[in-house]
Each structure stands twice: as structure tokens, then as C-alpha cells.
Amino acid sequence: MGTTGLAAEPLVAAASLLGATFACRGVRATIVEVEAYGGVPDGPWPDPAAHSYRGPTARNAVMFGPPGRLYTYRSYGMHVCANVVCGPAGTAAAVLLRAAVIETGEQLARARRGDAVPSQALARGPGNLCQALGITMADNGIDLLDPDAPVRLGFGEKLGERPAPRAGPRVGVSRAADRPWRLWVPETAAVSAYRRSPRAPAPGASD
């Protein structure tokens, strides 16, 4: 698929990432849950829940492209989260990686996450995913399609006979809280639970 496949609207790019693989520092995992995010108010995908909504800053500049770059940030100032930049260069959009199934390197992932964590939960949740794979804030801006990069994205894997992806509201956002931009592979134990932000409007009162 490559960069061309990621130079698409956020929801299309998000769907393409289900079943893709991430390889990082001795661990390889298959992505099973993602969330799409858009950009600025006057762009093609206005999204008040996106970091890029108010325009480019030093923090979010990577979100404005080119596609195929890694955008990292800290959730609550603690947990590193990873996004795949999508859309055409100059237009902000990204896909948050929410959960993955560890395919190889489980012992390394377990060393990073702890011996008591069940296998299906090693990369469940965006912060846990980054911890299991060893993704850090220093990886921000990496070209994920560069075969020599320490974090690599691969589209060789397919979902096969798994059920069609499901869609629903994004987790924990207080704006655009009903937008069905979270996609996941059903019947997969690694997928995280939906939690609505207590600051979000009542269901049905948001886009």
C-alpha cells in the first residue's frame, strides 16, 4: 500500500491500518483497533477532538504530513501514544493506534509491561501499545515506511477470515464525541473497552 494508501481521508486510512503490522525494537504486532482524527476547522476534515484543530504548532507539526510519519504525544503527561499520519502533505490528519496483538517478541513486550499482564492485554490501549513495542517520544516524525527505521509499518498482513471491522465513537474525547471514527476487529480479546469522557455531551448531542 505504501504512502499512497495513507494519503487518504482519515477513516479510509484508519480502515487500511487494521491488520497492518508494527515492528519496533524486537517486537512485532498486528493492529486491531484504531481511531481516526482530522484537522483544522477550514480543512477537509474539521475535527475539534484533534490536536491539530487549532493549527500547526511545534508539538503537532508532524500531523500536517507527509503521510506515513509517526506522530507521538503523551496522554495525561505520562503515557506515550502513537499515530500514523495520513492525508495529503500539508493537510492535518492522523490515525491513533489503540490496540494490537503481539505476534513476535512477547518476552520483550512482557519485560516492558510486567509479568502479570495477560498476553491479550500487552498492547491493549494506546499507552500500553507503545510501552510494549518500545515506542518513545524520541520516535516522533519517523518515516514508518523506511525499512531502516527503528519503528516500521507493514501492510503485508491481511485480516483474512476475521469479521468485518466495526465502528463506534472514539474513546475519552469530549468534543465530536459521537463521531464513529473508532474502528476495531470484533471478537478480538486485545481490543480495548469503550469509555465515554465524563465531559462529553449526552450521547446523540455531539457529532
Backbone as a printed PyTorch tensor [residue, N CA C, xyz], in Angstrom:
tensor([[[  0.8370,  -1.1990,   0.0000],
         [  0.0000,   0.0000,   0.0000],
         [  0.8720,   1.2490,   0.0000]],

        [[  1.7930,   1.3620,   0.9600],
         [  2.7310,   2.4630,   0.9830],
         [  2.0760,   3.7960,   1.2800]],

        [[  2.8370,   4.8800,   0.9740],
         [  2.3690,   6.2190,   1.2830],
         [  1.0930,   6.5540,   0.5390]],

        [[  0.9440,   6.0770,  -0.6940],
         [ -0.2400,   6.3940,  -1.4930],
         [ -1.5100,   5.9930,  -0.7660]],

        [[ -1.5150,   4.8210,  -0.1470],
         [ -2.7030,   4.3610,   0.5680],
         [ -3.0060,   5.1780,   1.8000]],

        [[ -1.9950,   5.8060,   2.3900],
         [ -2.2030,   6.6190,   3.5820],
         [ -2.5780,   8.0560,   3.2390]],

        [[ -2.3730,   8.4590,   2.0090],
         [ -2.7300,   9.8120,   1.5740],
         [ -4.2190,   9.8550,   1.2610]],

        [[ -5.0250,   9.4920,   2.2390],
         [ -6.4650,   9.3610,   2.0750],
         [ -7.1550,  10.0170,   3.2530]],

        [[ -8.4770,  10.1270,   3.1750],
         [ -9.2110,  10.6960,   4.3010],
         [ -9.0200,   9.8160,   5.5390]],

        [[ -9.1350,  10.3960,   6.7270],
         [ -8.7600,   9.6730,   7.9450],
         [ -9.4430,   8.3320,   8.1450]],

        [[-10.7370,   8.2400,   7.8710],
         [-11.4400,   6.9870,   8.1250],
         [-11.0040,   5.8950,   7.1540]],

        [[-10.7100,   6.2660,   5.9180],
         [-10.2140,   5.2900,   4.9430],
         [ -8.8320,   4.8020,   5.3550]],

        [[ -7.9700,   5.7350,   5.7530],
         [ -6.6320,   5.3490,   6.2130],
         [ -6.7190,   4.4720,   7.4520]],

        [[ -7.6420,   4.8040,   8.3610],
         [ -7.7960,   4.0120,   9.5850],
         [ -8.1720,   2.5750,   9.2480]],

        [[ -9.1130,   2.3990,   8.3260],
         [ -9.5310,   1.0470,   7.9440],
         [ -8.3750,   0.2690,   7.3310]],

        [[ -7.5270,   0.9520,   6.5680],
         [ -6.3980,   0.2690,   5.9330],
         [ -5.3620,  -0.1960,   6.9410]],

        [[ -5.3350,   0.4350,   8.1200],
         [ -4.3370,   0.0740,   9.1270],
         [ -4.7490,  -1.1280,   9.9770]],

        [[ -6.0320,  -1.4800,   9.9660],
         [ -6.4450,  -2.7090,  10.6660],
         [ -5.8450,  -3.9040,   9.9430]],

        [[ -5.1110,  -4.7080,  10.6620],
         [ -4.4280,  -5.8510,  10.0620],
         [ -3.0160,  -5.5510,   9.6110]],

        [[ -2.6360,  -4.2580,   9.6150],
         [ -1.2510,  -3.9070,   9.3140],
         [ -0.3710,  -4.2740,  10.5120]],

        [[  0.9290,  -4.2860,  10.2940],
         [  1.8550,  -4.6600,  11.3570],
         [  2.7560,  -3.4940,  11.7360]],

        [[  3.1300,  -3.4630,  13.0130],
         [  4.1130,  -2.5240,  13.5180],
         [  5.2630,  -3.3470,  14.0710]],

        [[  6.4650,  -2.9960,  13.6820],
         [  7.6560,  -3.6580,  14.2090],
         [  8.5320,  -2.6100,  14.8630]],

        [[  8.9330,  -2.8670,  16.0940],
         [  9.7290,  -1.8840,  16.8350],
         [ 10.5620,  -2.5810,  17.9020]],

        [[ 11.8590,  -2.4520,  17.8090],
         [ 12.7860,  -2.8560,  18.8700],
         [ 12.5110,  -4.2680,  19.4000]],

        [[ 12.4270,  -5.2090,  18.4630],
         [ 12.3230,  -6.6160,  18.8210],
         [ 10.9190,  -7.1520,  18.9850]],

        [[  9.8920,  -6.3010,  18.8080],
         [  8.5030,  -6.7510,  18.9490],
         [  7.7500,  -6.4430,  17.6530]],

        [[  6.9390,  -7.3930,  17.2320],
         [  6.1030,  -7.2060,  16.0380],
         [  4.6610,  -7.4780,  16.4350]],

        [[  3.7450,  -6.5850,  16.0170],
         [  2.3510,  -6.6950,  16.4360],
         [  1.4240,  -6.3570,  15.2780]],

        [[  0.2180,  -6.9390,  15.3020],
         [ -0.8190,  -6.6610,  14.3130],
         [ -1.8460,  -5.7070,  14.9100]],

        [[ -2.1460,  -4.6440,  14.2000],
         [ -3.0680,  -3.6240,  14.6800],
         [ -4.5100,  -4.1180,  14.5650]],

        [[ -5.2710,  -4.0080,  15.6880],
         [ -6.6580,  -4.4850,  15.6930],
         [ -7.6530,  -3.4090,  16.1290]],

        [[ -7.1730,  -2.2290,  16.5200],
         [ -8.0660,  -1.1520,  16.9270],
         [ -7.3970,   0.1920,  16.6600]],

        [[ -8.1420,   1.1020,  16.0420],
         [ -7.5970,   2.4100,  15.6790],
         [ -8.6680,   3.4840,  15.8720]],

        [[ -8.2330,   4.7410,  15.8790],
         [ -9.1430,   5.8870,  15.8690],
         [ -8.6450,   6.9020,  14.8600]],

        [[ -9.5510,   7.4360,  14.0490],
         [ -9.2070,   8.4470,  13.0580],
         [ -9.3820,   9.8490,  13.6410]],

        [[ -8.5020,  10.7600,  13.2340],
         [ -8.5740,  12.1640,  13.6520],
         [ -8.3130,  13.0660,  12.4460]],

        [[ -9.0720,  14.1630,  12.3840],
         [ -8.9340,  15.0990,  11.2830],
         [ -8.0540,  16.2780,  11.6320]],

        [[ -8.5410,  17.4930,  11.2640],
         [ -7.6790,  18.6480,  11.4420],
         [ -8.4190,  19.9460,  11.6670]],

        [[ -7.9690,  20.9760,  10.9920],
         [ -8.3800,  22.3580,  11.2570],
         [ -9.8150,  22.6310,  10.7890]],

        [[-10.4420,  23.6940,  11.3330],
         [-11.8410,  23.9830,  11.0020],
         [-12.1080,  24.2160,   9.5220]],

        [[-11.1450,  24.8290,   8.7980],
         [-11.3680,  25.1190,   7.3850],
         [-10.7460,  24.0660,   6.4710]],

        [[-10.3490,  22.9260,   7.0400],
         [ -9.7950,  21.8430,   6.2420],
         [-10.8790,  20.8850,   5.7750]],

        [[-10.4980,  19.8300,   5.0720],
         [-11.4880,  18.8810,   4.5540],
         [-12.1290,  18.0170,   5.6340]],

        [[-11.4580,  17.8790,   6.8030],
         [-11.9830,  17.0170,   7.8710],
         [-11.9080,  17.7530,   9.2090]],

        [[-12.7140,  18.7950,   9.4070],
         [-12.6770,  19.5320,  10.6720],
         [-12.9320,  18.5930,  11.8420]],

        [[-12.0830,  18.6930,  12.8720],
         [-12.1970,  17.7560,  13.9890],
         [-11.7570,  18.4260,  15.2810]],

        [[-12.7150,  18.9160,  16.0770],
         [-12.3460,  19.5900,  17.3210],
         [-11.6920,  18.6830,  18.3490]],

        [[-11.7210,  17.3680,  18.1450],
         [-11.0530,  16.4380,  19.0590],
         [ -9.5800,  16.2270,  18.6960]],

        [[ -9.1590,  16.7370,  17.5430],
         [ -7.7880,  16.5030,  17.0760],
         [ -6.8150,  17.5230,  17.6470]],

        [[ -5.5900,  17.1070,  17.8920],
         [ -4.5480,  18.0100,  18.3660],
         [ -4.2640,  19.1230,  17.3640]],

        [[ -4.5470,  18.8660,  16.0990],
         [ -4.2260,  19.8100,  15.0250],
         [ -5.3330,  20.8300,  14.7710]],

        [[ -6.4140,  20.7780,  15.5290],
         [ -7.6040,  21.5800,  15.2190],
         [ -7.3160,  23.0800,  15.1880]],

        [[ -6.4540,  23.5490,  16.0660],
         [ -6.1620,  24.9900,  16.1450],
         [ -4.9800,  25.4110,  15.2730]],

        [[ -4.5340,  24.5020,  14.4130],
         [ -3.4450,  24.8320,  13.5080],
         [ -2.1100,  24.2630,  13.9610]],

        [[ -1.0880,  24.4000,  13.1250],
         [  0.2150,  23.7930,  13.4300],
         [  0.9410,  24.4840,  14.5700]],

        [[  1.5820,  23.6800,  15.4000],
         [  2.4450,  24.1450,  16.4830],
         [  3.6950,  23.2730,  16.4690]],

        [[  4.6420,  23.6020,  17.3030],
         [  5.8340,  22.7610,  17.4080],
         [  5.4680,  21.3560,  17.8450]],

        [[  4.4090,  21.2410,  18.6630],
         [  4.0140,  19.9390,  19.1920],
         [  3.3530,  19.0600,  18.1310]],

        [[  2.4720,  19.6540,  17.3180],
         [  1.6710,  18.8280,  16.4050],
         [  2.1020,  18.9050,  14.9480]],

        [[  3.2250,  19.5470,  14.6580],
         [  3.6340,  19.8020,  13.2710],
         [  3.6700,  18.5340,  12.4210]],

        [[  4.0350,  17.4140,  13.0150],
         [  4.1360,  16.1610,  12.2550],
         [  2.7810,  15.7490,  11.6820]],

        [[  1.6890,  16.1260,  12.3530],
         [  0.3470,  15.7630,  11.8860],
         [  0.0160,  16.3580,  10.5170]],

        [[  0.7530,  17.3780,  10.1050],
         [  0.4790,  18.0470,   8.8400],
         [  1.2360,  17.4040,   7.6690]],

        [[  1.8230,  16.2500,   7.8940],
         [  2.4040,  15.4810,   6.8110],
         [  3.9040,  15.6350,   6.6950]],

        [[  4.4380,  14.8240,   5.7950],
         [  3.7660,  13.9510,   4.8340],
         [  3.1750,  12.7040,   5.4850]],

        [[  2.2860,  12.0010,   4.7480],
         [  1.7130,  10.7720,   5.3000],
         [  2.7710,   9.7030,   5.4930]],

        [[  2.4830,   8.7990,   6.4440],
         [  3.4230,   7.7210,   6.7210],
         [  4.4060,   8.0350,   7.8200]],

        [[  4.3150,   9.2250,   8.4120],
         [  5.1760,   9.5800,   9.5420],
         [  4.5210,   9.1460,  10.8540]],

        [[  5.3380,   9.0100,  11.8700],
         [  4.8460,   8.6770,  13.2050],
         [  4.6780,   9.9580,  14.0060]],

        [[  3.4900,  10.1460,  14.5640],
         [  3.2350,  11.2790,  15.4660],
         [  3.0360,  10.7270,  16.8700]],

        [[  3.8870,  11.1390,  17.8000],
         [  3.7860,  10.6830,  19.1870],
         [  3.4170,  11.8500,  20.1010]],

        [[  2.7020,  11.5430,  21.1630],
         [  2.3840,  12.5310,  22.1840],
         [  2.1970,  11.8100,  23.5090]],

        [[  2.1540,  12.5660,  24.5850],
         [  1.9290,  11.9860,  25.9100],
         [  0.4920,  12.2290,  26.3490]],

        [[ -0.1740,  11.1630,  26.7410],
         [ -1.5250,  11.2510,  27.2830],
         [ -1.4310,  11.5070,  28.7820]],

        [[ -2.1220,  12.5420,  29.2430],
         [ -2.0910,  12.9280,  30.6590],
         [ -0.6600,  13.1800,  31.1410]],

        [[  0.2030,  13.5320,  30.2050],
         [  1.5790,  13.8430,  30.5500],
         [  2.4340,  12.6420,  30.9000]],

        [[  1.8790,  11.4300,  30.7370],
         [  2.6060,  10.2280,  31.1730],
         [  2.8000,   9.2080,  30.0570]],

        [[  1.7160,   8.7770,  29.4240],
         [  1.7470,   7.6260,  28.5280],
         [  1.9880,   8.0630,  27.0900]],

        [[  2.9990,   7.4920,  26.4490],
         [  3.2690,   7.7880,  25.0500],
         [  2.2080,   7.1160,  24.1780]],

        [[  1.6640,   7.8530,  23.2230],
         [  0.6840,   7.3240,  22.2740],
         [  1.2180,   7.5230,  20.8610]],

        [[  0.8900,   6.5990,  19.9600],
         [  1.4220,   6.6150,  18.6000],
         [  0.3160,   6.7660,  17.5720]],

        [[  0.5740,   7.6080,  16.5910],
         [ -0.3540,   7.8480,  15.4900],
         [  0.3730,   7.7120,  14.1640]],

        [[ -0.3580,   7.2590,  13.1390],
         [  0.1510,   7.2400,  11.7830],
         [ -0.4430,   8.4330,  11.0520]],

        [[  0.4130,   9.3230,  10.5650],
         [ -0.0610,  10.4900,   9.8330],
         [ -0.6300,  10.0520,   8.4920]],

        [[ -1.7790,  10.6510,   8.1170],
         [ -2.4160,  10.2920,   6.8560],
         [ -2.8630,  11.5650,   6.1480]],

        [[ -3.5700,  11.4040,   5.0240],
         [ -3.9980,  12.5460,   4.2460],
         [ -2.8590,  13.1050,   3.4070]],

        [[ -3.1570,  14.0380,   2.5020],
         [ -2.1030,  14.6340,   1.6860],
         [ -1.1860,  15.5180,   2.5150]],

        [[  0.0440,  15.6700,   2.0800],
         [  1.0000,  16.5270,   2.7840],
         [  0.4510,  17.9370,   2.8890]],

        [[  0.5500,  18.5220,   4.0810],
         [  0.0600,  19.8600,   4.3300],
         [ -1.3350,  19.9080,   4.9140]],

        [[ -2.0200,  18.7760,   4.9390],
         [ -3.3750,  18.6910,   5.4940],
         [ -3.3440,  17.7750,   6.7050]],

        [[ -3.6950,  18.2960,   7.8730],
         [ -3.5470,  17.5240,   9.1040],
         [ -4.5660,  16.4000,   9.2150]],

        [[ -4.0770,  15.2130,   9.5390],
         [ -4.9110,  14.0480,   9.8380],
         [ -3.9900,  12.9510,  10.3440]],

        [[ -4.5310,  12.0880,  11.1910],
         [ -3.7310,  11.0000,  11.7370],
         [ -4.6410,   9.9060,  12.2680]],

        [[ -4.0640,   8.7330,  12.4580],
         [ -4.7920,   7.5830,  12.9950],
         [ -4.0770,   7.1120,  14.2450]],

        [[ -4.7930,   7.1600,  15.3650],
         [ -4.2470,   6.6940,  16.6400],
         [ -4.2990,   5.1730,  16.6910]],

        [[ -3.2020,   4.5620,  17.1010],
         [ -3.1460,   3.1140,  17.2840],
         [ -3.6200,   2.7930,  18.6950]],

        [[ -4.7620,   2.1040,  18.8170],
         [ -5.3450,   1.8520,  20.1270],
         [ -5.0090,   0.4770,  20.6900]],

        [[ -4.8760,  -0.5280,  19.8340],
         [ -4.6100,  -1.8730,  20.3520],
         [ -3.9940,  -2.7410,  19.2700]],

        [[ -3.2240,  -3.7210,  19.7160],
         [ -2.5590,  -4.6440,  18.7940],
         [ -2.3970,  -6.0060,  19.4510]],

        [[ -2.2060,  -7.0080,  18.6220],
         [ -1.9140,  -8.3710,  19.0690],
         [ -0.4240,  -8.6220,  18.8500]],

        [[  0.2910,  -8.9870,  19.8910],
         [  1.7240,  -9.2670,  19.7760],
         [  1.9160, -10.5560,  18.9900]],

        [[  2.6840, -10.4830,  17.9250],
         [  2.9480, -11.6540,  17.0810],
         [  4.2980, -12.2940,  17.4060]],

        [[  5.3140, -11.4730,  17.5420],
         [  6.6380, -11.9750,  17.9080],
         [  7.2510, -11.0250,  18.9290]],

        [[  8.1510, -11.5540,  19.7580],
         [  8.8160, -10.7360,  20.7640],
         [  8.0100, -10.5580,  22.0350]],

        [[  7.1460, -11.5350,  22.3490],
         [  6.3000, -11.3780,  23.5350],
         [  7.1110, -11.2320,  24.8150]],

        [[  8.2240, -11.9200,  24.9020],
         [  9.0180, -11.8200,  26.1260],
         [  9.5640, -10.4000,  26.3260]],

        [[  9.9520,  -9.7610,  25.2290],
         [ 10.4000,  -8.3740,  25.3280],
         [  9.2420,  -7.4630,  25.7300]],

        [[  8.0850,  -7.6770,  25.1010],
         [  6.9010,  -6.8800,  25.4440],
         [  6.5340,  -7.0730,  26.9080]],

        [[  6.6260,  -8.3010,  27.3750],
         [  6.2780,  -8.6040,  28.7570],
         [  7.2910,  -7.9730,  29.7180]],

        [[  8.5470,  -7.9440,  29.3370],
         [  9.5510,  -7.3030,  30.1800],
         [  9.2670,  -5.8060,  30.3260]],

        [[  8.7030,  -5.2110,  29.2850],
         [  8.3820,  -3.7860,  29.3330],
         [  7.0780,  -3.5120,  30.0730]],

        [[  6.1560,  -4.4750,  30.0380],
         [  4.8230,  -4.2630,  30.5950],
         [  4.6190,  -4.9220,  31.9520]],

        [[  5.3660,  -6.0100,  32.2300],
         [  5.1990,  -6.6970,  33.5060],
         [  4.7340,  -8.1280,  33.3300]],

        [[  5.2310,  -9.0160,  34.1710],
         [  4.9410, -10.4420,  34.0550],
         [  3.4790, -10.7820,  34.3130]],

        [[  2.7870,  -9.9610,  35.0800],
         [  1.4100, -10.2820,  35.4620],
         [  0.3900,  -9.9100,  34.3850]],

        [[  0.8040,  -9.1990,  33.3380],
         [ -0.1340,  -8.7440,  32.3100],
         [ -0.4900,  -9.9140,  31.3920]],

        [[ -1.7820, -10.2100,  31.1930],
         [ -2.1760, -11.2850,  30.2680],
         [ -1.7030, -10.9900,  28.8490]],

        [[ -1.4510, -12.0400,  28.0850],
         [ -0.9360, -11.8650,  26.7260],
         [ -1.8240, -10.9620,  25.8870]],

        [[ -3.1600, -11.1330,  26.0000],
         [ -4.0660, -10.3580,  25.1640],
         [ -4.1180,  -8.8810,  25.5530]],

        [[ -3.5770,  -8.5540,  26.7280],
         [ -3.6160,  -7.1650,  27.2020],
         [ -2.2810,  -6.4500,  27.0700]],

        [[ -1.2690,  -7.1060,  26.5360],
         [  0.0540,  -6.4970,  26.4760],
         [  0.0580,  -5.1990,  25.6780]],

        [[ -0.7070,  -5.1520,  24.5880],
         [ -0.7630,  -3.9480,  23.7460],
         [ -2.1930,  -3.4560,  23.6090]],

        [[ -2.9750,  -3.5960,  24.6710],
         [ -4.3680,  -3.1310,  24.6880],
         [ -4.4070,  -1.7360,  25.2940]],

        [[ -4.8110,  -0.7660,  24.5130],
         [ -4.7750,   0.6270,  24.9290],
         [ -3.5640,   1.3160,  24.3270]],

        [[ -3.7020,   2.5850,  23.9000],
         [ -2.6040,   3.2450,  23.1750],
         [ -1.3170,   3.3910,  23.9660]],

        [[ -1.4080,   3.6730,  25.2670],
         [ -0.1970,   3.7880,  26.0680],
         [  0.4850,   2.4490,  26.2650]],

        [[ -0.3020,   1.4200,  26.5040],
         [  0.2570,   0.0780,  26.6700],
         [  0.8890,  -0.4230,  25.3770]],

        [[  0.2650,  -0.0930,  24.2530],
         [  0.8150,  -0.4970,  22.9540],
         [  2.2200,   0.0790,  22.7740]],

        [[  2.3740,   1.3650,  23.0470],
         [  3.6910,   1.9770,  22.8770],
         [  4.7110,   1.4100,  23.8580]],

        [[  4.2780,   1.1550,  25.0760],
         [  5.1960,   0.5900,  26.0610],
         [  5.6370,  -0.8010,  25.6410]],

        [[  4.7170,  -1.6320,  25.1690],
         [  5.0450,  -2.9940,  24.7620],
         [  6.0090,  -3.0130,  23.5850]],

        [[  5.8020,  -2.0960,  22.6440],
         [  6.6480,  -2.0740,  21.4540],
         [  7.9340,  -1.2680,  21.6480]],

        [[  8.0190,  -0.5240,  22.7450],
         [  9.2100,   0.2850,  22.9720],
         [  9.2190,   1.5870,  22.1960]],

        [[  8.0360,   2.1000,  21.8150],
         [  7.9360,   3.3790,  21.1160],
         [  8.0640,   4.5040,  22.1390]],

        [[  8.8860,   5.5150,  21.8270],
         [  9.1310,   6.6170,  22.7470],
         [  8.8440,   7.9520,  22.0610]],

        [[  8.8600,   9.0210,  22.8360],
         [  8.6660,  10.3560,  22.2780],
         [  9.7740,  10.7170,  21.2890]],

        [[ 10.9360,  10.1310,  21.4410],
         [ 12.0430,  10.4110,  20.5250],
         [ 11.7680,   9.8800,  19.1200]],

        [[ 10.7600,   9.0190,  18.9710],
         [ 10.4220,   8.4640,  17.6570],
         [  9.5060,   9.3840,  16.8550]],

        [[  9.0970,  10.4910,  17.4090],
         [  8.2200,  11.4240,  16.7090],
         [  8.8320,  11.8510,  15.3800]],

        [[  8.0370,  11.7390,  14.3010],
         [  8.4920,  12.1680,  12.9860],
         [  9.1470,  11.0960,  12.1480]],

        [[  9.3420,   9.9060,  12.6880],
         [  9.9800,   8.8210,  11.9440],
         [  9.1600,   8.4740,  10.7040]],

        [[  9.8500,   8.1780,   9.6080],
         [  9.2080,   7.6670,   8.3980],
         [  8.9560,   6.1760,   8.5960]],

        [[  7.7130,   5.8100,   8.8050],
         [  7.3630,   4.4280,   9.1380],
         [  7.5620,   3.4650,   7.9810]],

        [[  7.7150,   3.9710,   6.7690],
         [  7.8930,   3.1130,   5.6010],
         [  9.3610,   2.9710,   5.2010]],

        [[ 10.2360,   3.5760,   5.9750],
         [ 11.6750,   3.4230,   5.7520],
         [ 12.1100,   2.0820,   6.3400]],

        [[ 12.6320,   1.1620,   5.5190],
         [ 12.9980,  -0.1590,   6.0420],
         [ 14.0880,  -0.1300,   7.0940]],

        [[ 14.8120,   0.9830,   7.2040],
         [ 15.8770,   1.0840,   8.1990],
         [ 15.4380,   1.8240,   9.4610]],

        [[ 14.1800,   2.2460,   9.5180],
         [ 13.6970,   2.9860,  10.6840],
         [ 13.5270,   2.0470,  11.8770]],

        [[ 13.6830,   2.5580,  13.1000],
         [ 13.5000,   1.7060,  14.2820],
         [ 12.0440,   1.3290,  14.5300]],

        [[ 11.1110,   2.0560,  13.9360],
         [  9.6870,   1.7240,  14.0070],
         [  9.1970,   1.6100,  12.5640]],

        [[  8.6250,   0.4570,  12.2140],
         [  8.2600,   0.2180,  10.8180],
         [  6.8180,  -0.2670,  10.7130]],

        [[  6.1530,   0.2270,   9.6790],
         [  4.7820,  -0.1460,   9.3730],
         [  4.7880,  -1.0660,   8.1580]],

        [[  4.0450,  -2.1570,   8.2470],
         [  3.9600,  -3.0960,   7.1270],
         [  2.5220,  -3.4180,   6.7880]],

        [[  2.2470,  -3.5250,   5.4920],
         [  0.8910,  -3.8390,   5.0400],
         [  0.8000,  -5.2400,   4.4610]],

        [[  1.7650,  -6.1030,   4.7720],
         [  1.7550,  -7.4500,   4.2140],
         [  0.7010,  -8.3490,   4.8130]],

        [[  0.3040,  -8.0660,   6.0660],
         [ -0.6810,  -8.9150,   6.7320],
         [ -2.1010,  -8.5240,   6.3210]],

        [[ -2.9910,  -9.5180,   6.2750],
         [ -4.3990,  -9.2880,   5.9600],
         [ -5.2550,  -9.7490,   7.1270]],

        [[ -6.4700,  -9.2320,   7.1470],
         [ -7.3880,  -9.6450,   8.2070],
         [ -7.9180, -11.0580,   7.9750]],

        [[ -7.7520, -11.5640,   6.7480],
         [ -8.1550, -12.9390,   6.4600],
         [ -9.6460, -13.1580,   6.6440]],

        [[ -9.9620, -14.1840,   7.4000],
         [-11.3730, -14.5370,   7.5850],
         [-11.9910, -13.8850,   8.8070]],

        [[-11.3200, -12.9430,   9.4080],
         [-11.8930, -12.2660,  10.5540],
         [-13.1460, -11.4940,  10.1420]],

        [[-14.0570, -11.2450,  11.0890],
         [-15.2690, -10.4890,  10.7670],
         [-14.9360,  -9.0830,  10.2770]],

        [[-15.8640,  -8.4900,   9.5340],
         [-15.6790,  -7.1220,   9.0520],
         [-15.4970,  -6.1780,  10.2380]],

        [[-14.6680,  -5.1530,  10.0870],
         [-14.4470,  -4.2070,  11.1930],
         [-15.7400,  -3.5500,  11.6470]],

        [[-15.7790,  -3.1960,  12.9070],
         [-16.8980,  -2.4460,  13.4610],
         [-16.4740,  -1.0120,  13.7220]],

        [[-17.4530,  -0.1320,  13.8320],
         [-17.1850,   1.2840,  14.0400],
         [-18.0170,   1.8040,  15.2010]],

        [[-17.4710,   2.7640,  15.9280],
         [-18.1880,   3.3710,  17.0400],
         [-17.5000,   4.6460,  17.4680]],

        [[-18.0150,   5.3190,  18.4980],
         [-17.4270,   6.5740,  18.9590],
         [-16.0090,   6.3830,  19.4900]],

        [[-15.2320,   7.4420,  19.4000],
         [-13.8700,   7.4040,  19.9160],
         [-13.8740,   7.4310,  21.4430]],

        [[-12.8140,   6.9040,  22.0160],
         [-12.7240,   6.7410,  23.4720],
         [-12.2240,   8.0250,  24.1240]],

        [[-12.9290,   8.4840,  25.1460],
         [-12.4060,   9.5240,  26.0210],
         [-12.3780,  10.9350,  25.4810]],

        [[-12.9340,  11.1830,  24.2870],
         [-12.9080,  12.5450,  23.7570],
         [-14.1510,  13.2920,  24.2330]],

        [[-14.0140,  14.5730,  24.4840],
         [-15.1360,  15.3740,  24.9690],
         [-15.7920,  16.1870,  23.8590]],

        [[-15.1280,  16.3030,  22.6990],
         [-15.6820,  17.0200,  21.5600],
         [-15.7760,  16.0610,  20.3830]],

        [[-16.7820,  16.2680,  19.5280],
         [-17.0580,  15.3270,  18.4350],
         [-17.1210,  13.9080,  18.9950]],

        [[-17.8020,  13.7630,  20.1170],
         [-17.7660,  12.5250,  20.8960],
         [-18.6080,  11.3980,  20.3040]],

        [[-19.5390,  11.7090,  19.4090],
         [-20.3790,  10.6670,  18.8160],
         [-19.8970,  10.2430,  17.4380]],

        [[-18.8740,  10.8910,  16.9260],
         [-18.3810,  10.5730,  15.5870],
         [-17.8610,   9.1390,  15.5660]],

        [[-18.3560,   8.2730,  14.6620],
         [-17.9600,   6.8580,  14.6810],
         [-16.6180,   6.6240,  13.9880]],

        [[-15.5870,   7.2130,  14.5550],
         [-14.2570,   7.1470,  13.9520],
         [-13.3250,   6.2030,  14.7030]],

        [[-13.8550,   5.3660,  15.5290],
         [-13.0740,   4.2860,  16.1330],
         [-13.4390,   2.9990,  15.4090]],

        [[-12.4350,   2.2900,  14.9120],
         [-12.6380,   1.0420,  14.1870],
         [-11.8920,  -0.0740,  14.9060]],

        [[-12.4830,  -1.2610,  14.9050],
         [-11.8140,  -2.3850,  15.5440],
         [-12.2300,  -3.6980,  14.9020]],

        [[-11.4030,  -4.7020,  15.1230],
         [-11.6870,  -6.0580,  14.6600],
         [-12.5000,  -6.7500,  15.7440]],

        [[-13.7610,  -7.1030,  15.4800],
         [-14.5840,  -7.7110,  16.5290],
         [-14.0810,  -9.0910,  16.9180]],

        [[-14.5320,  -9.5230,  18.0860],
         [-14.1810, -10.8470,  18.5940],
         [-12.6760, -10.9900,  18.7640]],

        [[-12.0300,  -9.8940,  19.1460],
         [-10.5910,  -9.8840,  19.3790],
         [-10.3480,  -9.4370,  20.8120]],

        [[ -9.7250, -10.2890,  21.6120],
         [ -9.5680, -10.0140,  23.0440],
         [ -8.6880,  -8.8060,  23.3190]],

        [[ -7.8320,  -8.4380,  22.3710],
         [ -6.9160,  -7.3220,  22.6010],
         [ -7.5930,  -5.9670,  22.4700]],

        [[ -8.7910,  -5.9030,  21.9060],
         [ -9.4820,  -4.6290,  21.7120],
         [ -9.8750,  -4.0470,  23.0660]],

        [[ -9.7050,  -2.7300,  23.2160],
         [ -9.9910,  -2.0820,  24.4910],
         [-11.4780,  -1.7980,  24.6570]],

        [[-11.8870,  -1.5450,  25.8820],
         [-13.2880,  -1.2420,  26.1800],
         [-13.5900,   0.2160,  25.8640]],

        [[-14.8330,   0.4940,  25.4550],
         [-15.2430,   1.8630,  25.1890],
         [-15.5400,   2.5950,  26.4920]],

        [[-14.9490,   3.7780,  26.6320],
         [-15.2200,   4.6220,  27.7910],
         [-15.4850,   6.0390,  27.2910]],

        [[-16.6650,   6.5410,  27.5650],
         [-17.0180,   7.8900,  27.1440],
         [-16.4850,   8.8980,  28.1570]],

        [[-15.9860,  10.0250,  27.6680],
         [-15.4870,  11.0650,  28.5550],
         [-16.6290,  11.6250,  29.3960]],

        [[-16.4160,  11.8300,  30.6860],
         [-17.4600,  12.4460,  31.5140],
         [-17.7270,  13.8960,  31.1140]],

        [[-16.8340,  14.5040,  30.3460],
         [-17.0150,  15.8790,  29.8930],
         [-17.7640,  15.9670,  28.5620]],

        [[-18.0150,  14.8220,  27.9320],
         [-18.6990,  14.8070,  26.6430],
         [-20.1900,  15.0740,  26.8170]],

        [[-20.8350,  15.6600,  25.8090],
         [-22.2930,  15.8240,  25.8660],
         [-22.9760,  14.4600,  25.9370]],

        [[-24.2450,  14.4650,  26.2880],
         [-25.0100,  13.2190,  26.3170],
         [-24.9850,  12.5740,  24.9390]],

        [[-24.9780,  11.2480,  24.8660],
         [-24.9690,  10.5740,  23.5640],
         [-26.0760,  11.1080,  22.6570]],

        [[-25.6970,  11.4110,  21.4260],
         [-26.6290,  11.9730,  20.4660],
         [-26.6100,  13.4800,  20.4070]],

        [[-25.8880,  14.1300,  21.3190],
         [-25.8440,  15.5940,  21.3600],
         [-24.5510,  16.1470,  20.7630]],

        [[-23.7470,  15.2640,  20.1830],
         [-22.4770,  15.6650,  19.5980],
         [-22.4060,  15.0910,  18.1810]],

        [[-21.4400,  15.5760,  17.3890],
         [-21.3220,  14.9940,  16.0460],
         [-20.5060,  13.7170,  16.0890]]])
